[in-house]
Amino acid sequence: MSLTPPANKIWWNEPVEKAEILWVTLALIWALIMFFMMPVWHVYGKQNVSNEAYRIQPDAYAKKVEAMVAKYTVRQEKGNNQPVVHPPAGSDVYLLARLWEWYPILELENGKSYRLHLSSLDWQHGFSLQPANINLQVHPGIEMVVTVTPNAAGEYGIICNEFCGIGHHTMLGKLYVTK
C-alpha cells in the first residue's frame, strides 16, 4: 500500500507524451538491432572464437598433456628447460595452465589447423595470445577445445590475464609458428 496512492487508479489509460513514445520506440529499435547483430557479428566479425567445453578431472588432463609431450617433443627450450612439442597438423594439441607456467611450449605450422585443448590444474587462469588478441578463461576441471589456424609465422607470447596468485606476473608461455 502506497502512502500517497495515485488519483486515478487506472494509470495505464493515462495519455503518454509524444517525446516519451519517441524515446521508447528508439530504445526498442536499438535493442532489436543489437540483438540481431550479435549472431551476425559472431559469424562475420571474426572476434569470438568458437569452442567446445568438457568436464575433466585435472589429473586426467595432465596425463593427456604428458602423453602428447612424450610423443611429439622435438627439443628442450634453452633457459627454462621446457619441452617444445611439434605435433602433426590437424592433431589435438594440449596446453596446461598451472601455477605459474604454461606447459609445454607449442610449435605449430603456419596455415595448418589444430584443435587446441586448454585446462588448468589448480586455479582459474586467462589465456591471452599476443599479439593475436585471443582471450579465453581457463578453468580447472573444464577442458576447452578451440580450433586454431595460425596465419603468420613467428614467436607468440601466452600471458595469463586472470590474477592467479603471487607469481601471476611470471606466468608467461610461448607458441612458435613455423613456415
Contacts in CASP RR format, 6 or more apart in sequence:
PFRMAT RR
TARGET T0000
AUTHOR 0000-0000-0000
METHOD contacts of the structure
MODEL  1
MSLTPPANKIWWNEPVEKAEILWVTLALIWALIMFFMMPVWHVYGKQNVS
NEAYRIQPDAYAKKVEAMVAKYTVRQEKGNNQPVVHPPAGSDVYLLARLW
EWYPILELENGKSYRLHLSSLDWQHGFSLQPANINLQVHPGIEMVVTVTP
NAAGEYGIICNEFCGIGHHTMLGKLYVTK
8 14 0 8 1.000
41 47 0 8 1.000
41 48 0 8 1.000
42 48 0 8 1.000
49 134 0 8 1.000
49 136 0 8 1.000
49 146 0 8 1.000
50 146 0 8 1.000
50 147 0 8 1.000
51 136 0 8 1.000
51 144 0 8 1.000
51 145 0 8 1.000
51 146 0 8 1.000
52 144 0 8 1.000
52 145 0 8 1.000
53 142 0 8 1.000
53 143 0 8 1.000
53 144 0 8 1.000
53 145 0 8 1.000
54 142 0 8 1.000
54 143 0 8 1.000
54 145 0 8 1.000
55 141 0 8 1.000
55 142 0 8 1.000
55 143 0 8 1.000
56 119 0 8 1.000
56 141 0 8 1.000
56 142 0 8 1.000
56 143 0 8 1.000
57 141 0 8 1.000
58 119 0 8 1.000
58 120 0 8 1.000
58 121 0 8 1.000
58 122 0 8 1.000
58 140 0 8 1.000
58 141 0 8 1.000
61 94 0 8 1.000
61 96 0 8 1.000
61 117 0 8 1.000
61 119 0 8 1.000
61 121 0 8 1.000
61 141 0 8 1.000
61 143 0 8 1.000
62 96 0 8 1.000
62 121 0 8 1.000
64 94 0 8 1.000
64 117 0 8 1.000
65 94 0 8 1.000
65 95 0 8 1.000
65 96 0 8 1.000
65 103 0 8 1.000
65 104 0 8 1.000
68 85 0 8 1.000
68 87 0 8 1.000
68 92 0 8 1.000
68 93 0 8 1.000
68 94 0 8 1.000
68 104 0 8 1.000
69 83 0 8 1.000
69 85 0 8 1.000
69 104 0 8 1.000
71 87 0 8 1.000
72 85 0 8 1.000
72 86 0 8 1.000
72 87 0 8 1.000
72 88 0 8 1.000
73 83 0 8 1.000
73 84 0 8 1.000
73 85 0 8 1.000
73 104 0 8 1.000
74 84 0 8 1.000
74 85 0 8 1.000
74 86 0 8 1.000
74 107 0 8 1.000
75 83 0 8 1.000
75 84 0 8 1.000
76 82 0 8 1.000
76 83 0 8 1.000
76 84 0 8 1.000
77 83 0 8 1.000
77 84 0 8 1.000
77 105 0 8 1.000
77 174 0 8 1.000
82 101 0 8 1.000
82 103 0 8 1.000
82 104 0 8 1.000
82 105 0 8 1.000
83 104 0 8 1.000
83 105 0 8 1.000
84 104 0 8 1.000
84 105 0 8 1.000
84 106 0 8 1.000
84 107 0 8 1.000
84 176 0 8 1.000
85 93 0 8 1.000
85 104 0 8 1.000
85 105 0 8 1.000
85 106 0 8 1.000
85 107 0 8 1.000
86 107 0 8 1.000
86 108 0 8 1.000
86 178 0 8 1.000
87 93 0 8 1.000
87 106 0 8 1.000
87 108 0 8 1.000
87 114 0 8 1.000
89 109 0 8 1.000
89 112 0 8 1.000
89 113 0 8 1.000
89 114 0 8 1.000
90 112 0 8 1.000
90 113 0 8 1.000
90 114 0 8 1.000
90 115 0 8 1.000
91 114 0 8 1.000
91 115 0 8 1.000
92 114 0 8 1.000
92 115 0 8 1.000
92 117 0 8 1.000
92 145 0 8 1.000
93 106 0 8 1.000
93 108 0 8 1.000
93 114 0 8 1.000
93 115 0 8 1.000
93 116 0 8 1.000
93 117 0 8 1.000
94 117 0 8 1.000
95 102 0 8 1.000
95 103 0 8 1.000
95 104 0 8 1.000
95 106 0 8 1.000
95 116 0 8 1.000
95 117 0 8 1.000
95 118 0 8 1.000
95 127 0 8 1.000
95 158 0 8 1.000
96 102 0 8 1.000
96 103 0 8 1.000
96 104 0 8 1.000
96 119 0 8 1.000
96 120 0 8 1.000
96 121 0 8 1.000
97 118 0 8 1.000
97 119 0 8 1.000
97 120 0 8 1.000
97 121 0 8 1.000
97 125 0 8 1.000
97 126 0 8 1.000
97 127 0 8 1.000
97 138 0 8 1.000
97 160 0 8 1.000
97 171 0 8 1.000
98 120 0 8 1.000
98 121 0 8 1.000
98 122 0 8 1.000
99 122 0 8 1.000
99 123 0 8 1.000
99 164 0 8 1.000
99 165 0 8 1.000
99 167 0 8 1.000
99 171 0 8 1.000
100 160 0 8 1.000
100 164 0 8 1.000
100 165 0 8 1.000
100 167 0 8 1.000
100 168 0 8 1.000
100 170 0 8 1.000
100 171 0 8 1.000
101 171 0 8 1.000
101 173 0 8 1.000
102 158 0 8 1.000
102 160 0 8 1.000
102 171 0 8 1.000
102 172 0 8 1.000
102 173 0 8 1.000
102 174 0 8 1.000
105 173 0 8 1.000
105 174 0 8 1.000
105 175 0 8 1.000
105 176 0 8 1.000
106 174 0 8 1.000
106 175 0 8 1.000
106 176 0 8 1.000
107 175 0 8 1.000
107 176 0 8 1.000
107 177 0 8 1.000
107 178 0 8 1.000
108 114 0 8 1.000
108 148 0 8 1.000
108 150 0 8 1.000
108 175 0 8 1.000
108 176 0 8 1.000
108 177 0 8 1.000
108 178 0 8 1.000
109 150 0 8 1.000
109 177 0 8 1.000
109 178 0 8 1.000
109 179 0 8 1.000
110 150 0 8 1.000
110 151 0 8 1.000
110 152 0 8 1.000
110 153 0 8 1.000
110 177 0 8 1.000
110 178 0 8 1.000
110 179 0 8 1.000
111 149 0 8 1.000
111 150 0 8 1.000
111 151 0 8 1.000
112 149 0 8 1.000
112 150 0 8 1.000
113 147 0 8 1.000
113 148 0 8 1.000
113 149 0 8 1.000
114 147 0 8 1.000
114 148 0 8 1.000
114 149 0 8 1.000
115 145 0 8 1.000
115 146 0 8 1.000
115 147 0 8 1.000
116 145 0 8 1.000
116 146 0 8 1.000
116 147 0 8 1.000
116 148 0 8 1.000
117 143 0 8 1.000
117 144 0 8 1.000
117 145 0 8 1.000
118 127 0 8 1.000
118 136 0 8 1.000
118 138 0 8 1.000
118 143 0 8 1.000
118 144 0 8 1.000
118 145 0 8 1.000
118 146 0 8 1.000
119 138 0 8 1.000
119 139 0 8 1.000
119 140 0 8 1.000
119 141 0 8 1.000
119 142 0 8 1.000
119 143 0 8 1.000
119 144 0 8 1.000
120 138 0 8 1.000
120 139 0 8 1.000
120 140 0 8 1.000
120 141 0 8 1.000
121 140 0 8 1.000
122 140 0 8 1.000
122 164 0 8 1.000
123 140 0 8 1.000
123 164 0 8 1.000
123 165 0 8 1.000
124 137 0 8 1.000
124 138 0 8 1.000
124 139 0 8 1.000
124 140 0 8 1.000
124 162 0 8 1.000
124 164 0 8 1.000
125 137 0 8 1.000
125 138 0 8 1.000
125 160 0 8 1.000
125 162 0 8 1.000
125 164 0 8 1.000
125 171 0 8 1.000
126 135 0 8 1.000
126 136 0 8 1.000
126 137 0 8 1.000
126 138 0 8 1.000
126 159 0 8 1.000
126 160 0 8 1.000
126 161 0 8 1.000
126 162 0 8 1.000
127 134 0 8 1.000
127 135 0 8 1.000
127 136 0 8 1.000
127 137 0 8 1.000
127 138 0 8 1.000
127 158 0 8 1.000
127 160 0 8 1.000
127 161 0 8 1.000
128 134 0 8 1.000
128 135 0 8 1.000
128 158 0 8 1.000
128 159 0 8 1.000
128 160 0 8 1.000
128 161 0 8 1.000
129 156 0 8 1.000
129 157 0 8 1.000
129 158 0 8 1.000
129 175 0 8 1.000
130 156 0 8 1.000
130 157 0 8 1.000
130 158 0 8 1.000
130 159 0 8 1.000
131 156 0 8 1.000
132 156 0 8 1.000
134 148 0 8 1.000
135 161 0 8 1.000
136 144 0 8 1.000
136 146 0 8 1.000
137 162 0 8 1.000
138 144 0 8 1.000
138 162 0 8 1.000
150 177 0 8 1.000
152 177 0 8 1.000
153 177 0 8 1.000
153 178 0 8 1.000
153 179 0 8 1.000
154 176 0 8 1.000
154 177 0 8 1.000
154 178 0 8 1.000
155 174 0 8 1.000
155 175 0 8 1.000
155 176 0 8 1.000
155 177 0 8 1.000
156 174 0 8 1.000
156 175 0 8 1.000
156 176 0 8 1.000
156 177 0 8 1.000
157 172 0 8 1.000
157 173 0 8 1.000
157 174 0 8 1.000
157 175 0 8 1.000
158 172 0 8 1.000
158 173 0 8 1.000
158 174 0 8 1.000
158 175 0 8 1.000
159 171 0 8 1.000
159 172 0 8 1.000
159 173 0 8 1.000
160 168 0 8 1.000
160 171 0 8 1.000
160 172 0 8 1.000
164 171 0 8 1.000
END
